[in-house]
Amino acid sequence: MSLKRFDLHSTFVGCPVYWQNFITHLQNENDMWDRDVSVPIIQRELKPYSGRYHMAGSEPNDYIEFDTEQQFTLFVLRWS
């Protein structure tokens, strides 16, 4: 199994467009357009792509990790 990840920028507009689209969709779907989406919601919605949200910890930024390149590709294709 080859893991694939992408880092999140410290600002929303610095994040990849597919991540911005994903989060905007979650905000709209959950009537949260004016605030942050909770980590449990993000984790739940990443699950179909075998993706996981990781808080920075010792890393410079939070990041998203997928089990395979194919699952990452499906996520990007869906949210680009």
Beta strands, then each sheet from edge to edge (+ up, - down):
strand 1: 4-7
strand 2: 51-54
strand 3: 63-66
sheet 1: 1+ 3- 2+
end
